[in-house]
Amino acid sequence: MSDTLETRRRDLLALGAAGLAAAPLLAGAGAQAQTASPAAAGLPPLKRVRTADLEVAYAELGPADGAPVLLLHGWPYDIHAFAEAAPILAQAGHRVIVPHLRGYGGTRFVSDQAMRNGQPAALAVDARDLLDALSIRQAVIGGFDWGARTADIVAALWPARCKALVSVSGYLIGSQAAGAKPLPPAAELQWWYQFYFATERGRAGYAANTHAFARLIWQTASPQWRFDDATFERSAASLDNPDHVAITIHNYRWRLGLAPGEARYDAIEAQLAQAPPIAVPTITMEGDANGAPHPPPEAYRARFTGPYQHRTATGGVGHNLPQEAPADFARAVLDAARLAG
């Protein structure tokens, strides 16, 4: 394992030093944002920008006129999943935007009365609204876990906003109808926390033990990743967001049809229930030691109808691929941009 880690460090340094540049993309205009509290571990001080529903805290790296890249994290992680990959992309000339999703870090709702909604359509609209707020018409979008699902939705429904896509674990668009179908027992076991969150005991347990719960997920989803306490705590601090528990619980209950969404997203969810294809240039990725529930690449290959590649990151890479294999992830983003021409 140590040899593999050392190889990855050398790859990371080599990729960053090379300053590999993707094919030109449409450059976004400068963000109307203010400097906020500083981030750590490779990310600059955070900025904030207001959308219709949120005040989004985000890191921005690279030249303001660079080809935009939007990177979206998953649960229960945060923007530090991209702390090593984002600087590589910035050095290659990209304008890199790394936001805290709703319910994470410094991102807050504009209205105290807003529903703390975790349904997939809401997160996708957040991403689209963020691009609007930053005057970015089109970006390469990459993500994992909730972030990959969000990126998939943007690519499928609003392809003009997504120049190219990097999706860890592939096609993750689902629906309540799909979520109602029973799985084989071994697969159901992997979703134990979804059923736990369906109960009030689960909600109370997650609220009382958020950091311990997140650490357990990190360990089971990436069983060969030897992260240290400082790495975990840096991201776990983002889970202290006052809306985090409510959004997490709603997300998983909504998937099982146990919690309502918002009517304004009904039309989007109806489109997603049809499993729309993704035609933008795409690279899907998977870690060879992903311990989280995930589909095999052959199960989703037909959903991608444009230029396409699949890559497996080897050497014990788990669910949090951008943080465990940042050079592999950054290279995929650069290559996806090239696929877009």
Buried (B, 14 or more C-beta within 10 A) or exposed (E): EEEBBEEBEEBBEEBBEEEBBBBEBEBBEEBEBEEBEEBEEBBBEBBBBBBEBBBBBBBBBBEEEBBBBBBBBBBBBBBBBBBBBBBBBBBBBBBBBBBBBBBBBBBBBEEEEBBBBBBBBBBBBBBBBBBBBBEBBBBBBBBBBBBBBBBBBBBBBBBEBBBBBBBBBBBBBBBBEEBEEEEEEEEEEBBEBBEBBBEEEBBEBBBEEBBEBBBEBBBBBBEBBEBEEEBBEBBBBBBEBEBBBBBBBBBBBBBBEBBEBEEEBEEBBEBBBEBBBBBBBBBBBBBEBBBBBBEEBEEBEEBBEBBBBBBBBEBBBBBBBBBBBBBBBBBBBBBBBBBBE
